[in-house]
Amino acid sequence: MTTIAYEGAASLRDRPQPRPRSADSVTWLTLYLVVLLAIPSRFVIGPLGSAGAPSMLMGLVSLVLWLSLLLMRRRSAVRLRFYPLRWALGIMIFVSGISYALAMSRPINGDEISPADVALLSLLSWAGTLLLAADTIRTRRRVDDLVWRVAMAGGLFALLGLAQVVTEQSITNLISIPGLSEVSSSELTFRNGFVRPNGTATHPIEYGAIVAMILPLALHVALNHTHRSALLRWMPAVAILAVVGLSGSRSAYLCAIVGVVVCMSAWTPVLRRWMIGLAVGGLVVVSLVYPRIMRFITGLFEDPDQDPSITSRTDSFDFAWTFIAQHPLFGRGFGTFLPKHRIFDNQFLVQLVSVGLIGTIALVALGWVAISEMTRVARTTRGSEVMRTRDLTASMSGAIAAGFVSMAFFDAFAFPMTMGTLFLLLGIAGAISRLDRDHQPSW
């Protein structure tokens, strides 16, 4: 796949460039972020059904914008470069397309065709967000601006969840958007008497996955954006940590831990000790002030063999194997495995069934390439911004790792808010990688 480098791209090693005065791709991606997280997932454009989520349509527009820019750049005398993340994404889309085509060429149930079409459109929408972010963010300064906005959006998203916990009300049921139709309920769910917040997401697990993904970036902002007020830069991290603790979600706890542990790789020993001490101190205070919540959290991890939500996942492996054995390489068809067959609550298992071993490897490779690129940038960066850059790349790796780990706990591709957030983060990682590679001599 041919890649195009943008002239005048700033290196991670360069000083931050003056803020662009006109709207650019970061402005568009910020609007996408607002639409993605602020509009409840249950709202769609009625006639389009499940393909009518506003964020999905914006992602498709992003893909068109990226293709237009690519065609314009091909006409100019620019240097050719290799960007690994774009190749990884291209391979994933190609394999998914093969799986989809094979499914359409075989006898298929009529009710599986439309969901497969929507799944393919969703993938292209997420890809559009990734590509536009990776290829059009012009400077490191604009990367920092977008990271700041993602962290702030995550903080506000967390505050909504905290309000739901305190009031035991959905709050989002008060939202009505002209032109959009509701396709699901906005009611909250409870576990052992505790509210499970969902913000504007469809399900508490999706909500937990999103805030866990954003947490590493919120910590980066808190520790490094010192030109902002302490209240503003720490609010997102504190709010997210609080809502994760109160979420009553095992997946949120595990994903948040994964993200923070990866972040710690870039911290100094002193900072690690301080942060671990604060975490332990916070747990002690909570256990003394509100012992019931601590008993509730520890109870989530006791007797897993007796927990229906865990056993339903483990019991799915034998059932999935009957499908995997029939089409091991490319699966039974991208987007054709529906809840009528079974809900696996494990996207990797869904991938093995729907796109086979090759498609699953392609998905995992996308995350691995992104994290590898962040590791490369951290290892090779020099200059006055070295510590901040290493913290940023570690935070991006932590956010992406949390997102991919979350896929083991629910059918993530069926939740566009989760995947929209993850692909936006992958796009930011792609921009960091591209800006660094463009500083190197061309082929």
N, C-alpha and C positions, 0 to 999 in steps of 0.2 A: 504494500500500500504506500503510495507516494505521500510524503509529508512535506509541508511547506513551512518555512521559518519566516517570521514576520520581522521586517527590517526595523532596527532601532529598539528591539526588545532589550529590557534592562536585565542585567545579571543579578542574582541573589547577592553577589559580592559588591555590587555598586551601592552607592547611597540612594536612599529613597528619592524618587523623582517628584517634581512638582505635581500636585494633584490636577488631573485634567479638568478643565472647566466645563466641557460639554459632556452630555450623556454618552456612556459607552456600554460595553457588554456587562460591566459590573452593575450598572444601573438596572439593566434588564434582568440580570440574575437576582438582584435584590428584590425586584418586583415579583419574580418567580417564587422566591423564598417566602414572601409575604402571602401570596396566593396559596402556596403549598401548605403553610402552617396555620394561617389565620382563617381560611375558609374550611369549615368542618367537612370531613371526608364524605359525609352523607349527602352533600349537595352536588348535583350534576346538572348539566343541560339536558332537560327531559327527553327531547326527541333522540338524543344520541345514546341514552342509556348509560351503561358502564363505561363507554368510550367518551363520555361527556364531562369528565372531571376537568375543571378549569386548568389545573396544573398540568394535566396531560396534554391539553391543547397548546399550552404555552411551550411545553417541551417539544412538541412537533414543530411549532413556529421556530424554536431555537435551532432545530435541525435544518430547516429551510434556510435560515439566516447563515448558518455555518457553511452549508453547501454553496450558497451564493458568494460568500467571502472566499471560499476555496477556489471557485471558478474564476473570480476576479484576480486572485493572486497567481493563478496558473498563467495568466497572460503577461505578467510582469517578470522581470529578470531577478528572481530571488534565489537564494541558496536552498538546496534540498537537504533535509535532515531526517534522521531516524528518531521517532518518538515512540518508545516501547508501549506506553499506555494506549496509544491509538491503535497500534497493531493488536494488542490484547483484546481491546473492545471489538475491533473488526473481526477477529477470529471468532469471538463469542457470538456476534450477530450472524456471521456466516454459518456457523454450526447450527444455531437455532433456526435459521432459514432452511437449511437442509432437512432438519427434523420436521419442520412445518410442512415442507413440500412433500416429504415422504408420507406424512399423515394424510395429506390431501389426495395423494395418489392411490391410497388404499381405501377399501370400504370403511366408512366412518359414520358414526351416529350423527344425525342431523343437529342434535343439541350441542355437539362439541365443536361445530364449525365456527359459530359466532364467537364463543369464548377464545378460541385459538386466534381468530382475527384480532380481537381486542388485546390479547397477550402480545402479539407481534407489534401492534401499534404502540403498546405501552413500552416495550423494549426500545423501540425507535425514539419514543419521546424521552426516555431516560438518557439514551445515547446522545440525543440532541443537546440536553443540558450539559452532559459531560464534555462533549466536543467543543461547545461554545465557550465554556469556562476554560478548558485546557488550551485552546488555540487563540483566544482573543483578549485575554487579560494582559495588558501591555506592560505593566511594571510591577515590581515588588510592592510598591506603595499601594497599588490597587488590590493586590492579593491581601495585604493586611487589612484594607478597608472591608473587603468581603468577609474575611475571617471574623472581624469585629462585629459585623452585622449578623452573621450566623450565630455568634455567641449571644448577642443581645436578643435575637429572635428566640433562641433556646431558653434564655432567662425568662422572657415573657411567657413562653409556652409552659415553663415550669411553674410560674406564679399562678397561671390559670389552674393547673393541677392542684396546687396548694389550696386555692380558693374552693375547689370542688371538695377537697378533703375536709376543710373547715366547715363549709356550709352543708355538706352532704347533698348538694344540688348540682345538676349537670351544668347549669349556667348557659351552656351553648344552645339550650332549647329556646332561649330568648332570641336567638339569631334567626332572621328571615331575610333572604337575599332575592330580590326581584329577578325573575328570569331563570332561576335555578329551582330544581325540584328535589325533594328529600326522598332518598331511597332506603333509609334505615332509621332506626330509633336513636334517640340521644340519651337514653336512660343510663344511669350509672349502675355498675355492678358492685357487689360486696363479697368479701371473703372473711369468714369468721367474725363478722360484725364490723370489719374495717372497710372503708370506701376504697375502691380501686380507681384512681383517677385515670381519665383518658384524654383530657384536654379537648382538642378538636379531632382527635384520631378516632378510628373506628373501634378499636379494642385497647384495653389496658396494656396488653403485651406490646402492641405497636407503639403506644405512647412511651412505654419504658425503653424500648429499643431506640427511639428517636432521641430522648434526652440523654441516654447513655452514649450515643454517638457524638452528641454536641459537647458533652462534659469535658473531654480533653481540650477542645478548642477554648472553652470557657476558662479552664485553668491556665492555658497559654495567655489569654488576654489578661487575666488577673495578675499574672506574674510579670508580664512583659510590656503591656501597654501603659507604661508609667506616666505618659503624658496626659492620660485621662484621670479623672477624679477616682479616688479609691472606692467610693460608693458605686460608681458606674461600672468599673472594671471587675469588682468582686461580686456584684449582685447576681450575674448569671450563674457563676460557679456555686455560690451558696444556695441559691434557689433550686438549682438542679440537684445538688447533693441532698437537700431537704426532701424534695419530692421523690427522689429515688428511694430514700430511706422509708418514706411513708407509702410507697407504691404497693407493697405487698406482692411484689412480682419477683420470683426467683431469677427470671431471665434478665430483668433490669439490674439486679444486684450483680450477677455474674458478668454481664456485659460492661457495666461501669467499672468493675474491678479490673477486667482485662484492659480497658482503655487507660485507666490510671496507671497500671503497672507498666504499660508500654511508655507512657509519658515520663515515668520516673527514670527511664534509661538516660534521659538528657539532663536530669537534675543533678546538682552538686550534692555530695554526701551530706552537707549541712542542711540543705533544703529538704532532702529526703527525710532526715531525722525530724525536722520541724513538722513536716506534713504528716508523717506517721504518728508523731506525738499528738498533733491536733486531732487526727482521726480517732486515736485511742481515747483521748480525753473527751471528745464528743460522744463516743459510745458510752463511756462511763456516766457522763452527765445524763444522757437520755435514759439509760437503764435505771438511774436513781429517780429521775423525775417522772418517767413514764414507763415503768417496768413491763406493762402489758404489751407494748409494741415490741419490746425485745423478746419476750416469750413467743409472740406471734412470729417474728422473723426466724428465730431458731427452730420453731416448730415446722416451718416450711421445708426444712432440710432433714427432718427426722422421719424414719420409717418410709423411705421412698417406695418400697414394695407395696405399701398400702395406700399410696396416693394415686387416685384415679387419673389425674392429669399427667402423671409420669408413666404409669403403666399403659395408658392408651398410646403413648408415643413408642414405648419399647415393643408393644405388641404389634406395631405397624410394620416392623421389619420383615417378618415372615410373609405378611400380606403383600408388601411391596415387591418381594423377590419374585412372586409369580408373574408380575408385569415385566420386571427387569429381565428375566430370563427369556422372554419372548422377543424383545428388541434391545439387546444389551448395548449396542454402540450409539445409536441416535434416538433411542426411546420410542415410545408409542406416538409421539407428536408433540411439539412445543405448544403448550397451552391447552392440551386436550384432556388432561387428567383433572376431572371435576370433583367437587365435594360429594357428589352422588356416589362415587366409588369409595372414597374414604377421606377423612381429614387427617393428614399425617402430623400436622404441627411441626414440620421439619422441611424446610425448603430444599435442603440437599437431597433428601429422600425423594421429594417431588421432582427434582432435577434428574435424578437417576431413572425415574420412571418415565418422565416426559421427554427428556433430550438425551438420555443414556449416559454412559460413562464418558464419552467424548465431550458432551455438552456440560457435564458437571465439572470436568477438568478445566474446561474453558472458563467457567464462572470462577472457580477457585483461583485460576491463573490471573484473572483480572485483578483480584485483590492482592495477590502475591507480587505482581509486577508493580502495582502502585506503592506498596510498602517497600519493595526493593529500591525503587527510584528515590523514595524519601531517605532511605539509608545511604544511597550513593551521594545524594546532595549533602547530607549531614557530614559524610566522611571527607568530601572534597572541598567544602566551602572554606574560605579564608577571609581575613579582613576583620574590620571592627564589628561586623554584625554576626560573627561566627556563633556566639552563644545563643543569640536570639533566633538565628536560623535553625540551629540544631534543636532548639526547643520547639520551634514551629513544625519542623519535619517529624519530630517524635510525636507531637500532638496529632498531626495528620495521620500518622501510622496508627496511633491509638484509636482515633475516631473510626478509621477504616476497619481495623481489627475488631472493634466492638460491633460494627455493622455486620460484618461477615459472621461473627460468632452468634449474633442474634438470629441469623437464619436457621440455626439448629433448633430454635424453640417455637417457630411458627412458620406458616406458609407465606413468607415475606413478599413474594411476587404478587400476591393477591391484595396487598396493602400498598397502594401507590404513594402514600405519604412517606412510608419508610424508604422505599426504593428511590423516590425522588430526592430525599435527603442524602442517601448514600451516594447516588450518582453525582449529586452536586459536590459532595466532599471529594469524590474521585476526580472530578473536574478541577477542583482547586489544587489537588495534588499534581495533576497533569500540568497545570499552569506553572507551579513551582519547578517542576522538572524541566519544562520547556525553557523557561527563563534562564535556568542554569545551563542547559545544553547549548542554548544560542550564544552563550559567552565563549564556548569552545570553538576551535577551528572547524570549518565545515568539511564535509567529505570531499 
